[in-house]
Amino acid sequence: MSTLLLWGNLLAFVLLTGLTVCRVLSHPRRMIDDLRYWGMVFPLGMYCVATHAASRCFGISFLDQASIAFLYVALATWLITSIGLVRTGIAAIK
């Protein structure tokens, strides 16, 4: 039961990350490399894996579908952060 309570609390982190991704996508020219963005990537991946493991452990099929959705959020965050890193590197070279 405590696992599900902690999972629910971490859902707020995923929602805040989703809002950050939307903010960055709405203003792509202002996207810069910031180490705080990399700090979001790893927890999102781990949250996705933990959601998948919890769905298998508790037999809740909804969590398995949710883990796939969280995977896309994690991949989008990783892609946006990587693009920001490359853009910052190119700007530093010029």
Phi, psi and omega in degrees: 000320180295329178299316180291326177293317177293323178299318179295322178295321180288344177299328177298322177298318180295319179294319177295322177294320176300320177294323177295319178298317178296321179295317180293320179292331180283339178228070186293336181289335180269006181288122178234162177281126180221131182297337178296329177293322178293333177292345177269335188293309184297312179299327178294318177296317180292325177295321178297314180294319179294323177295318178296317179295321179293324178295323178289320184291315184267351180071032180258108185292332179299322180293329177294319177291324179293325180295327177292319177296318179294330177298319179293323176296317180295318179294320178295319179296318179296317181296315180296318179294321178294319178297318177298321178295316180294317180297321178293320178295318179294319179294328179287330180286323183290000000 
